[in-house]
Amino acid sequence: MTVGLALLAYDLAGADAGVVIGTALAIKMIVYVGISPIAAGFAAQFSRRKYLVVLDLLRAGTAIALPFVDAVWQIYVLIAVLQMASAGFTPVFQATIPDILPNENDYTNALSLSRFAYDLENLLSPVIAAVLIGLIGFQGLFSGTVIGFFLSASLIFTVTLPAYSLANSESPLQRTAKGLRIYLRTPRLRGLLGLSLVVSAAGAIVIVNTVVFIKELLGKLDADLALAMAAYGGGSMAMALTIPRLLLLLKDRTVMISAAAFLPLILLAFAALVSNVPADWVWPVLLITWVLIGGATSAILVPTGRLLRNSAQPDDRPMVFAAQFALSHGCWLITYPLAGWLGSAAGLPAALYTLAMIAIGGVVFAYRQWPADDDSVVVHNHPDLPAEHPHLNDAAGKKHAHTFVIDDLHTTWPSGRP
């Protein structure tokens, strides 16, 4: 669909196609940030399976309409509808996986395979699209997207998904606010927000400016652009397959913050090379750099689901996943236009240096917010609960220890911790 949409925009807007695509991308991010927490708040009112199937069918219906548009504003409307459905679908889908796979090692392997599939799709889809364009024209590319959504809906319809056990005492908006509150009051998740900024700073350079490096700076061919993006995806896939074994040896915090600290160093080193070495050297260095950025990014993204899973009660997970979905895309909403504007107005090295500084800020924030002694079991007090409350059955007075998450009985992190 991405390839088809780009060609549709060119068909309608000619030289202004970049403006159309940029606006569509901005609409996508704004919808993700604004809609996903609210949509997830309403999700608990419905059967998970029906909710996900209906949203897949809505996305399929929207994709069916895309080949028939004849004005740019229609693209914007359809993209908004499509991304609203995705903003409602993705966090609930992601939060369902840990309910199906309660064993942490199984869940980690699922996250690894999911990331691998995501990167593989990014590599294969443009190739498949290039083959199909000659056979069916670019309008026919949207049919592949429609088929994909229908297959997704069919697969979800054939399985049994865990039902919400939450009593209907909270309104959808209360659940939305609760998800954001859990996220922002959990130290490791505040750290994750900083890591999301690091990922978006490095990723924006790759996604927005690779074409500028390839076409303007190096004067290379379209095929070289595909090769550069393949290097980025290949690095990510290699790390995605490696990370489950790595997480058996090291803590999530160690892996994720180390990878995050590596990313601005990569950007700074590449910026220095771009400014000071012959153009002939830039091409192989770019490929190596993109592999490293892909690998470090994957080392942050794969364990993210584990952090979210371990930071909320099962019925609150969809809201916490939605908060991460919205806040992380808010980071992209900042770095996408910044990478493009700086690259155009001040040059590529300036864009690299600036986004590297932003990434360093994200690393420092994550390091300070996510404590090194982030144990799952935390000793804490319940001064406001009556002594006979069932939650205190195994407590010494009103003090006890258990796996700690923010919920209705634990509204703030224990004193003495961030």
Protein Blocks (a to p, Z undefined) as FASTA:
>chain_A
ZZmmmmmmmmmnommmmmmmmmmmmmmmmmmmmmmmmmmmmmmmpcfklmmmmmmmmmmm
mmmmmmmpcbfklmmmmmmmmmmmmmmmmmmmmmmmmmmmmplklmmmmmmmmmmmmmmm
mmmmmmmmmmmmmmnojklmmmmmmmmmmmmmmmmmmpccdddfbdckbcfklmmmmmmm
mmmmpmklmmmmmmmmmmmmmmmmmmmmmmmmmmmmnopafklmmmmmmmmmmmmmmmmm
mmmmmmmmpcfklmmmmmmmmmmmmmmmmmmmmmmpcfklmmmmmmmmmmmmmmmmmmmm
mmmmmmmmmmccfklmmmmmmmmmmmmmmmmmmmmmmmmmmmmmnojklmmmmmmmmmmm
mmmmmmmmmcfklcfbdcdddfkbcfklmklmmpghjaccddddddfklmbccehiZZ
